[in-house]
Amino acid sequence: MTPTDAALAVADRVDAVRPWLIGCSRAELTSLLAGLGEPAFRARQLWHWLYARGARDFASMTTLAKSLRTSLSERARVGRPQVTSEQISADGTRKWLLAFDDGKEAETVFIPEADRGTLCISSQVGCTLTCRFCHTGTQRLVRNLSAGEIVGQLLLARDALHDWPSRPDGRLITNVVLMGMGEPLFNYDNVAAALRIVMDAEGIAISRRRITLSTSGVVPMIARVGAELGVKLAISLHAATDAVRDALVPINRKYPLATLMAACRGYPGLDNGNRITFEYVMLAGVNDSADDARSLLRLVAGIPCKFNLIPFNPWPGAPYACSSPSAIERFAQILSDGGYTAPVRQPRGQDIMAACGQLRSASERERLSRLKARLATGLVDDDHAPLPRTDHA
């Protein structure tokens, strides 16, 4: 190890001791500042710098006394994930592979459109759901992300897009979707804490009407989302019968369709202005027949909802193929004739593996390739000691 490497290793250890302020609630910031002998209004100033101005260090927080900025820098960090790589698709979609303090990685995707800019955020490293059509689901769950790591993805994206200061109009990131890696409702406490920060009117200030949480159907948690957060709900449905959904989305065996639909009908605040979105990936010969579409209409009868039809995004070794354009068009028309909005999602970011169901795929293959190479050369033991952070670009 060179002297420079040794110095960096020491710096990493020091940083790991100082916690992130990103992800702290207002109450936690108030408590921190009270411990430093500061009045409560300082917490509001700090909050403004973190979430309205996007400050990345304490030195730039000029409304705070220099002595306070020094004290804060000795005890905490503003906090951002480390960008391991960034890719930009031909269609403008941007994907960041982000590393956290322990070296674990997750991906975040920004999708620009004419009338909005949507950021797709991850809630876990890996996934435990093993949905058969989703490449992300083929990777094991590593851990939940903290509230700070979830919010940090949004801050990092706004840094990269030069989207500060926070303002109600003219921003690039207008919408947030919890549709990245992981099942948000298996990490509810951290997701809820993060979304409360994102929705706070004196900070990032993204309206709950512009935030969508997507779940595979963790039924006991659905009512809490509506009652406590009030964000839009999306259900990763993908089938109109238990037999098909059991095969595609294994959590259906625990919470079958009748139970899931009952939870949807009881979602707090549900009405025609706040409809549930049912996400439906189109798989050739599996769930795309006219009978499937008619069964879907019967399944959701009486639920204020809309559909999001998703052409299957292939990945190496995938057991399915995408439905043909004619089959997708027929399916959408049946739903439309039944009185439901059923747009077909245009695939975005396929050339950088940023499309629905593809997140982390390429980076995971690359990580395993590096690990195998190091095992072959004896540089890492059979317990898979952590690899140093490297540039995947």
C-alpha positions in Angstrom: 0.0 0.0 0.0 1.4 3.4 -1.0 1.5 6.4 1.4 -1.4 7.9 -0.6 -3.4 4.7 -0.4 -2.8 4.6 3.4 -3.9 8.2 3.8 -7.1 7.6 1.8 -7.8 4.5 3.9 -7.5 6.5 7.1 -9.8 9.2 5.6 -12.4 6.6 4.7 -12.3 5.3 8.3 -12.7 8.8 9.7 -15.6 9.5 7.3 -17.3 6.2 8.3 -17.4 7.4 12.0 -19.1 10.7 11.2 -22.8 10.0 10.4 -24.7 11.5 7.5 -27.0 14.4 8.3 -29.0 13.6 5.1 -31.9 11.4 6.3 -32.2 13.0 9.7 -35.6 14.3 10.6 -36.3 17.8 11.8 -36.5 16.6 15.3 -33.1 14.8 15.0 -31.5 18.0 13.6 -33.0 20.0 16.4 -31.7 17.6 19.0 -28.2 17.6 17.5 -28.1 21.4 17.5 -29.5 21.6 21.1 -26.6 19.4 22.1 -24.3 22.1 20.7 -26.1 24.8 22.7 -27.8 26.2 19.6 -31.5 27.4 19.5 -34.2 25.5 17.7 -34.3 27.9 14.7 -30.8 26.8 13.7 -32.3 23.5 12.7 -34.6 25.2 10.3 -31.6 27.0 8.8 -29.7 23.8 8.5 -32.7 22.0 6.9 -32.9 24.8 4.3 -29.3 24.5 3.4 -29.5 20.7 3.1 -32.7 20.3 1.2 -33.6 23.7 -0.4 -30.1 24.8 -1.4 -28.5 21.4 -1.8 -25.4 22.4 0.1 -22.7 19.7 -0.1 -20.5 20.9 2.8 -20.8 23.0 5.9 -18.5 25.7 4.8 -21.0 26.9 2.2 -23.7 27.4 4.9 -23.0 31.0 5.4 -26.0 31.9 7.6 -24.5 29.6 10.3 -21.7 30.9 12.5 -18.3 29.7 11.5 -17.8 28.1 14.9 -21.0 26.1 14.4 -20.0 25.0 10.9 -16.7 23.8 12.4 -18.5 21.9 15.2 -20.9 20.3 12.7 -18.1 19.2 10.3 -16.3 17.5 13.2 -19.4 15.5 14.1 -21.2 14.8 10.9 -21.2 14.8 7.1 -23.7 16.3 4.7 -23.7 12.9 2.9 -24.0 11.8 -0.7 -23.5 8.4 -2.2 -20.4 7.9 -4.3 -20.9 7.8 -8.0 -19.2 4.6 -9.2 -20.3 5.1 -12.8 -22.8 7.1 -14.9 -24.3 6.2 -18.2 -26.4 8.2 -20.6 -28.7 6.5 -23.0 -29.3 7.6 -26.6 -32.8 8.6 -25.5 -31.5 10.9 -22.7 -32.1 8.5 -19.8 -29.3 8.7 -17.2 -28.3 5.9 -14.9 -26.0 6.2 -11.9 -24.4 3.2 -10.1 -23.9 4.5 -6.5 -21.7 3.1 -3.8 -22.5 3.7 -0.1 -20.2 3.7 2.9 -19.9 -0.1 3.1 -19.2 -0.4 -0.6 -22.6 -1.8 -1.4 -24.2 -0.5 -4.6 -27.6 0.4 -6.0 -28.7 2.1 -9.1 -30.8 5.3 -9.7 -32.3 6.3 -13.0 -33.5 9.7 -14.4 -36.0 9.7 -17.2 -36.5 13.0 -18.9 -39.8 13.6 -20.8 -41.3 16.6 -22.5 -43.7 17.4 -19.6 -41.8 15.9 -16.6 -38.6 14.5 -15.3 -38.9 11.2 -13.3 -36.3 9.9 -10.9 -36.5 6.1 -10.2 -35.1 5.4 -6.7 -34.0 2.2 -5.1 -35.0 1.2 -1.6 -32.8 -1.9 -1.1 -29.5 -3.3 -2.3 -30.7 -6.3 -4.3 -34.2 -7.8 -3.9 -35.8 -10.7 -2.1 -38.9 -11.2 -4.3 -37.5 -13.4 -7.1 -40.1 -12.3 -9.7 -39.2 -14.5 -12.7 -39.5 -11.8 -15.4 -37.3 -9.3 -13.5 -33.5 -9.4 -13.7 -33.1 -7.3 -10.6 -35.1 -10.0 -8.7 -32.6 -12.7 -9.7 -30.0 -11.0 -7.4 -30.0 -11.7 -3.7 -31.1 -9.2 -1.2 -28.0 -7.6 0.5 -29.6 -5.1 2.8 -32.1 -2.3 3.2 -31.1 1.3 2.4 -31.3 3.9 5.1 -33.4 7.0 4.9 -30.3 9.0 4.1 -29.2 6.6 1.4 -32.7 6.9 -0.2 -32.8 10.7 0.0 -29.2 10.8 -1.0 -30.1 9.4 -4.4 -32.4 12.3 -5.1 -29.8 14.8 -3.9 -27.1 13.2 -6.0 -29.3 13.3 -9.1 -30.1 17.0 -8.6 -26.4 17.7 -8.2 -25.6 16.0 -11.5 -28.5 17.8 -13.3 -27.7 21.2 -11.7 -31.2 21.2 -10.4 -30.6 23.5 -7.3 -32.0 25.5 -5.6 -35.2 23.7 -4.9 -38.2 25.5 -6.3 -41.8 24.7 -7.2 -41.4 25.6 -10.9 -38.7 25.0 -13.5 -37.1 22.0 -11.8 -35.8 19.1 -13.9 -36.8 16.4 -11.4 -40.5 16.8 -11.0 -41.6 13.2 -10.1 -40.2 10.5 -7.9 -41.0 6.8 -8.2 -40.0 4.0 -5.8 -39.6 1.5 -8.6 -35.8 0.8 -8.4 -34.1 -2.1 -6.8 -36.0 -3.7 -3.9 -39.5 -3.9 -2.4 -40.2 -0.5 -0.7 -42.7 -2.0 1.8 -40.1 -4.5 3.1 -38.2 -1.3 4.1 -41.1 0.8 5.1 -39.7 2.8 8.0 -36.7 4.0 6.1 -38.8 4.7 3.0 -41.4 6.6 5.0 -38.8 8.7 6.7 -37.2 9.5 3.4 -40.4 10.5 1.7 -41.4 12.8 4.5 -38.1 14.7 3.9 -38.8 14.7 0.1 -42.3 16.1 0.6 -41.4 18.7 3.2 -42.5 22.1 1.8 -39.5 23.9 3.2 -37.0 21.7 1.5 -37.1 19.5 -1.6 -40.9 20.1 -1.7 -42.0 17.4 -4.1 -45.8 17.0 -3.8 -47.2 13.6 -2.6 -49.2 13.7 -5.8 -45.9 13.5 -7.8 -44.5 10.5 -5.8 -45.4 6.9 -6.6 -44.6 3.9 -4.5 -44.6 0.6 -6.3 -45.2 -2.6 -4.4 -45.4 -6.2 -5.5 -48.3 -6.6 -3.1 -47.2 -6.5 0.6 -50.8 -6.4 1.7 -50.5 -5.6 5.4 -48.5 -2.4 4.6 -50.7 -1.0 1.9 -53.1 0.8 4.1 -50.3 2.4 6.1 -48.9 3.9 2.9 -52.1 5.7 2.2 -52.9 6.7 5.8 -49.4 7.9 6.7 -47.9 9.1 3.4 -50.7 9.7 1.0 -48.5 9.1 -2.0 -49.7 7.4 -5.2 -49.8 3.6 -5.2 -48.7 1.3 -8.0 -49.2 -2.4 -7.9 -46.8 -4.7 -9.7 -49.6 -7.0 -10.9 -48.7 -8.8 -14.2 -51.4 -11.4 -14.1 -55.2 -11.7 -13.8 -55.3 -15.2 -12.2 -53.6 -16.6 -9.1 -52.2 -19.5 -11.2 -50.2 -17.2 -13.4 -49.3 -14.7 -10.8 -48.0 -17.4 -8.4 -45.5 -18.3 -11.1 -44.5 -14.7 -12.0 -44.7 -13.0 -8.6 -44.1 -15.5 -5.8 -45.4 -13.2 -3.1 -48.8 -13.9 -4.5 -48.7 -17.3 -2.8 -48.8 -15.4 0.5 -51.1 -12.6 -0.5 -53.3 -13.9 -3.4 -55.2 -11.7 -5.7 -58.5 -11.6 -3.7 -56.6 -10.3 -0.7 -54.6 -7.9 -2.7 -57.6 -6.4 -4.5 -59.4 -6.0 -1.2 -56.4 -4.0 0.1 -56.5 -1.9 -3.1 -60.2 -1.2 -2.7 -59.6 0.0 0.8 -56.6 2.3 0.0 -57.0 5.5 1.9 -57.8 8.5 -0.3 -58.6 6.4 -3.3 -60.9 8.1 -5.9 -60.9 9.0 -9.6 -58.4 11.8 -8.9 -56.1 9.5 -7.0 -56.2 6.2 -8.9 -54.1 3.1 -8.3 -51.8 2.2 -11.2 -51.6 -1.5 -12.1 -48.3 -2.3 -13.7 -48.5 -5.2 -16.2 -45.5 -6.5 -18.0 -46.4 -8.1 -21.4 -45.1 -11.6 -21.8 -45.6 -13.5 -25.0 -48.0 -16.5 -24.5 -48.1 -16.1 -20.8 -50.4 -13.2 -19.8 -51.2 -11.3 -23.1 -54.3 -13.0 -24.5 -57.7 -11.4 -25.0 -59.0 -13.7 -22.3 -56.3 -12.4 -20.0 -57.4 -8.8 -20.7 -61.0 -9.6 -20.0 -60.1 -11.4 -16.8 -58.2 -8.3 -15.7 -61.3 -6.2 -16.2 -63.3 -8.4 -14.0 -60.5 -8.5 -11.4 -60.3 -4.7 -10.9 -64.0 -3.9 -11.3 -65.0 -1.1 -8.9 -61.4 0.1 -8.2 -60.5 3.6 -9.4 -57.4 2.6 -11.4 -55.4 2.8 -14.6 -53.0 0.4 -16.2 -49.4 0.7 -17.3 -48.6 -1.9 -19.9 -44.9 -2.6 -20.0 -43.3 -4.4 -23.0 -40.9 -7.0 -21.5 -37.3 -5.8 -21.4 -35.1 -8.8 -22.2 -31.9 -9.7 -20.4 -29.5 -12.6 -21.0 -31.0 -15.9 -20.1 -34.5 -14.5 -19.5 -37.2 -17.2 -19.6 -39.7 -15.0 -21.4 -40.1 -13.0 -24.6 -41.9 -9.8 -25.1 -45.5 -9.9 -26.5 -45.8 -8.8 -30.1 -46.9 -5.3 -30.9 -50.2 -6.5 -32.2 -50.9 -8.5 -29.1 -50.0 -5.5 -26.9 -52.3 -3.3 -29.0 -55.2 -5.7 -28.8 -54.7 -6.1 -25.0 -54.6 -2.3 -24.5 -57.7 -1.8 -26.7 -59.8 -4.3 -24.6 -58.8 -2.4 -21.4 -59.7 0.9 -23.1 -63.0 -0.4 -24.3 -63.7 -1.5 -20.7 -63.3 2.2 -19.6 -59.7 2.2 -18.3 -56.7 4.2 -19.3 -54.1 1.7 -20.5 -51.0 3.4 -22.1 -48.1 1.3 -23.3 -44.9 2.4 -21.6 -42.2 3.2 -24.1 -39.0 1.5 -23.1 -36.4 4.0 -22.0 -32.7 3.4 -21.4 -32.5 -0.2 -22.8 -29.1 0.5 -24.3 -27.6 1.1 -20.8 -29.7 -1.6 -19.0 -31.8 1.1 -17.2 -35.2 -0.1 -18.3 -37.8 -1.6 -16.0 -36.5 -4.9 -14.5 -32.9 -4.4 -15.6 -31.4 -2.4 -12.8 -28.1 -3.6 -11.3 -27.8 -6.4 -13.9 -24.7 -5.2 -15.7 -23.0 -3.9 -12.6 -23.6 -7.2 -10.7 -22.2 -9.3 -13.6 -19.2 -7.0 -13.6 -18.7 -7.3 -9.8 -18.9 -11.1 -10.0 -16.4 -11.1 -12.9 -13.9 -9.1 -10.8 -14.5 -11.4 -7.8 -13.8 -14.5 -9.9 -10.6 -12.9 -11.2 -9.4 -12.1 -7.8 -10.2 -15.6 -6.5 -8.2 -17.0 -9.3 -5.2 -15.0 -8.4 -5.5 -15.6 -4.7 -6.2 -11.9 -3.9 -9.4 -12.7 -1.9 -10.4 -15.6 0.3 -13.4 -17.9 -0.1 -15.4 -15.7 2.3 -15.5 -13.0 -0.4 -13.8 -10.2 1.4 -15.1 -6.8 0.2 -13.5 -5.6 -3.0 -12.1 -2.1 -3.2 -14.2 0.5 -5.0 -13.3 0.7 -8.7 -14.5 2.6 -11.6 -17.1 0.6 -13.6 -17.3 3.1 -16.4 
